[in-house]
Amino acid sequence: MKVTFVLKGDPFSWKAYEALRLATAMGMNHEVYFIFIRDGVYTLTEWNPQQLGLESFDKFYETFEFINIELIVEDASIQERGLKISDFIPEVSVKSAEEISEIINNSEVVLVW
């Protein structure tokens, strides 16, 4: 099954952590795409969630290389926030809105956070 997660909100709430947790679990048995748009792109950058009382995302970064999950960031969201590809901790694919739309349209399940 092809499953797509879309995170459009900032990483400073429970949503980002829960979305990553679910995507990691689903990536063991399904083809998973995790798309980060708008402020969601900050989730994969270097910041310290523990200072805000949130769980660290480090365990997800370590697990991603062993499961079937592709991390995608929208090119326009990166540019609008002045980020560079080197700002991201895990390896990501940069795609346009059109490419992301195609992934979403071809998915059997889409979860938006």
Secondary structure, 3 states (H helix, E strand, C coil): CEEEEEECCCCCCHHHHHHHHHHHHHCCCCEEEEEECHHHHHHHECCCHHHHCCCCCHHHHHHHCCCCEEEEEEHHHHHHCCCCHHHECCCCEEECHHHHHHHHHCCCEEEEC
